[in-house]
Amino acid sequence: MPRKPLRPKERRKNFAPDAKYNSVLLGKFINKLNFSGQKSVAERIIEQAFNLIKDKIKEDPLKVFIQAIENVRPLVEVKARRVGGATYQVPVETPRDRSETMGMRWIIQYAKEKKGMPMHRKLAEELMAAYKKEGSAIKKREDTHKMADANKAFAHYRW
């Protein structure tokens, strides 16, 4: 008997692109950053972070943002799979939309964990660190990949 009820594939939500940069990825990021339902606050934080990025590394902030997400998103992850009485951590490829979501979540999480400065500065620093392939979010990605690599012996349990 399966543990989860079987149901048809859920439809993916079509996200509206960001108003200023016309980027769907940035629109998703703003929605994920949302502070207590105040989207305008999230948009202002992103705008200020992009201004900081433009000042510090003299590049297009949207390109820096997209590259940062691309650098952080995991290619593989482990999922728990129950076989017999044992639970195995089975490495599986991560679909693009899920991996982008995970990358955004990690960047926001590690930006929020920093203390002593405004959110736009913390977010800008985390995005610039991810762009340069360093920082906490990149470490999380590497840990995820190491976990998948360590459990590749259970790859034949993939479903």
Residue pairs with C-beta under 8 A, 6 or more apart in sequence:
3 82
12 97
15 24
15 27
15 28
15 31
16 24
16 27
17 23
17 24
17 26
17 27
18 24
18 26
18 27
18 30
19 43
20 47
21 62
23 62
23 66
25 65
25 66
25 69
25 100
26 46
26 62
26 65
28 100
28 101
28 104
29 46
29 65
29 69
29 104
30 39
30 42
30 43
30 46
31 39
31 42
32 101
32 104
32 105
32 108
33 42
33 45
33 46
33 108
33 123
34 42
35 41
35 42
35 45
44 120
45 119
45 120
45 123
46 120
46 123
48 118
48 120
48 124
49 61
49 120
49 121
49 123
49 124
49 127
50 61
50 62
50 65
50 124
51 61
52 120
52 121
52 124
53 59
53 61
53 64
53 65
53 124
53 127
53 128
54 60
54 61
56 124
56 128
57 64
57 128
57 131
64 127
64 128
64 131
65 127
67 131
68 107
68 127
68 128
68 130
68 131
69 100
69 103
69 104
69 107
69 130
71 130
71 131
71 133
71 138
71 141
72 103
72 106
72 107
72 130
72 137
72 138
72 140
72 141
73 94
73 96
73 99
73 100
73 102
73 103
73 141
74 94
74 99
74 102
74 103
74 141
74 144
74 145
75 93
75 94
75 99
75 145
76 91
76 92
76 93
76 94
76 144
76 145
76 148
77 91
77 92
77 94
77 99
77 102
77 144
77 147
77 148
78 89
78 90
78 91
78 92
78 144
78 147
78 148
78 151
79 89
79 90
79 92
80 87
80 88
80 89
80 90
81 87
81 88
81 89
81 90
81 154
81 157
81 158
81 159
82 88
83 157
88 151
88 154
88 157
89 147
89 151
89 154
90 151
90 154
90 155
90 157
90 158
90 159
91 147
91 148
91 149
91 151
91 152
91 154
91 155
91 158
92 158
94 102
103 137
103 141
106 136
106 137
106 140
106 141
107 123
107 126
107 127
107 130
107 137
108 123
109 137
110 126
110 135
110 136
110 137
110 140
111 119
111 122
111 123
111 125
111 126
112 119
112 122
113 136
114 122
114 125
114 126
126 135
126 136
126 137
129 135
129 136
129 137
129 138
130 137
130 138
